[in-house]
Amino acid sequence: MSMTTADLSLSAAENNRYSRHLLLPEIGLAGQLKLKAAKVLVVGCGGLGCPVLQYLAAAGVGTLGLLDFDTVDDSNLQRQVLYATADVGRSKAVVAAEKLAAQNPFITLRTHQLHLSAANALALFADYDLVVDCSDNFATRYLVSDACVILGKPLVFGAIFKFEGQVSVFNYQNGPTYRCLYPEPPAPGDAPSCAEIGVLGVLPGLVGTLQAAEALKIILELGEVLSGRLLMVDALGMQFQTIRFRAVAANQQLTALAPDYAAFCGEAPIQVAARRAPEISADELKAWQQSGRPLQLLDVREPHEHAQRSIGGQLLPLGQLADKLTELTLDAPVVVHCASGIRSQKAAQLLLAHGFAEVYSLRNGLADY
């Protein structure tokens, strides 16, 4: 990776700060200037993004872009270590930038508080040398990867699920892309998010640190980059496994972004709802059930979740719902529930979009029931 270091130098304070890098013959002054010249965009300032940003900032990466439209929530604090209780409700990108500026005043921080889309991705990515994908959904991962392929940008990928994580590098020196590893996204509902199924709090730190290491190796042109290899982490067994995968020429020759990545990932039926579905509390649902008033109770969790705990009703996993709408009646109100209220909101929007007049999502799911 070629980065310009002309006209760059280190101040006395920077020399002291980065002295442990400067002592390494593999890095030295030339390497530290490469870091200072580098521009890295981090997509997502959540569980993975926090350690990635902290270590890249500490290492002296000259320009860091922070892309995230979300705000800090109480439920983030178990794993998103840049944030504190006082930050709840504030923009993640803004708070992260404040913390990183205090950590290293010698770097430039750019905040991008926006929804990444096919309309803005190419223009946004164009100004960066390297992208680190710390997103938590498949539509964004495919969009980020495709944009990097079109622009010729290397991409450091990370993902987490419960107690397991993955790390790889895509589009590096004409290497394989994300689509070479995952040609098709999973069916909706087959891969629940952390908000739906949970995650070990320390896991994003482990995986995000590995992502940061790969980013630094790419900038410094050191070591063997994880291109064409997927590193899989099992935190419970504390085991690491690597599998190799090959480039597919068609995936390396993209010339345009897809118009709708949500549709590609099977999310389009859920996105067409004209409004957010109304919610109902656990107490309101219990009172409704006790009153004897007709309702259809719909569980959109997976069978293994239903087997562990059920409050009755019909089981139709979210990923299968669009194909089984005829199993529900339009004549009675529908109350949809899941574990946390996220999948049920998506399912409720889907029902509203398909003509169901009275649909409610159980607020906070079974957590409050």
Protein Blocks (a to p, Z undefined) as FASTA:
>chain_A
ZZdfehiacdfklmmmmmmmmmpmklommlmmmmmmpccddehjafklmmmmmmmmmnop
abacdddfbdcdfklmmmmmmbcfklgoiafklmmmmmmmmmmmmbccddddddddfklm
mmmmmmpcbdcdfbfbfklmmmmmmmmmmnopacdddddehjaccdddehiehiacfklm
mmbacdehjlccfklnopafklmmmmmmmmmmmmmmmmnopajdfehiacdddfklopad
dddddddfklmmcfbdcfblklmnopmmmmmpfbdcddddfklmmmmmmnopacddddfb
dfklmmmpceedjdddfklmmmmmmmpcfkbccddddfkommmmmmmmmmmmnopabdcd
dehijmlZZ
